[in-house]
Amino acid sequence: MIFARTGDQYGYLVSRDAVPVQVMGGLRVDRALLRQAALAARPATDAELSRALARPPRTGPSERLRRWLRQF
């Protein structure tokens, strides 16, 4: 774990299974809280990603019908 400070920010850099995790905060953020967040960081699960990411645009005949019906 590496502690870094740049101008008006500081934080931690840690590697989790070859994935770099950087947790940065302003000078008013508690340093212990940033350290705890860096240590607790983990890759997102598929379920978490599906909730966080936007759904792909709908396609197909049902979507064309839906768009056509919205015109009226």
C-alpha positions in Angstrom: 0.0 0.0 0.0 1.4 3.4 -1.0 0.3 6.7 0.5 0.4 9.7 -1.9 -0.2 13.4 -1.4 -0.6 15.9 -4.3 -1.4 19.5 -3.6 -5.0 19.5 -2.2 -5.6 15.7 -2.3 -4.1 12.6 -0.7 -4.9 8.9 -0.8 -3.8 5.4 -1.1 -2.8 3.1 -4.0 -3.0 -0.7 -3.5 -2.9 -3.6 -5.9 -5.7 -6.2 -5.7 -5.1 -9.3 -7.9 -3.1 -7.2 -10.5 -5.9 -4.5 -10.5 -4.7 -1.1 -9.2 -7.1 0.5 -6.7 -6.7 4.2 -6.1 -8.6 5.9 -3.3 -8.2 9.7 -3.2 -9.8 12.4 -1.1 -9.5 16.0 -0.2 -7.5 17.3 2.8 -10.7 17.3 5.0 -11.3 13.6 4.5 -10.1 11.4 7.3 -6.9 9.6 6.4 -7.9 6.5 8.3 -11.2 6.3 6.4 -9.3 6.5 3.0 -7.0 3.7 4.2 -9.9 1.6 5.3 -11.6 2.1 1.9 -8.5 1.1 0.0 -8.1 -2.1 2.1 -11.8 -3.0 1.7 -11.8 -2.5 -2.1 -12.7 -5.5 -4.2 -13.8 -6.2 -7.8 -17.5 -5.6 -8.4 -19.7 -8.7 -8.7 -21.8 -9.3 -11.9 -24.9 -8.5 -10.0 -23.5 -5.2 -8.8 -22.3 -4.3 -12.3 -25.7 -5.1 -13.8 -27.4 -2.7 -11.3 -24.8 0.1 -11.8 -24.5 0.0 -15.6 -27.1 1.2 -18.0 -29.2 -1.3 -19.8 -28.4 -1.8 -23.5 -30.8 -0.1 -25.8 -33.9 -2.1 -26.7 -34.1 -3.4 -30.3 -36.4 -5.5 -32.3 -40.0 -5.4 -33.4 -41.5 -4.8 -30.0 -39.3 -1.7 -29.5 -40.3 -0.3 -32.9 -44.0 -0.8 -32.0 -43.4 0.9 -28.6 -41.8 3.9 -30.3 -44.6 4.1 -32.9 -47.3 4.0 -30.2 -45.6 6.8 -28.2 -46.2 9.1 -31.1 -50.0 9.2 -30.4 
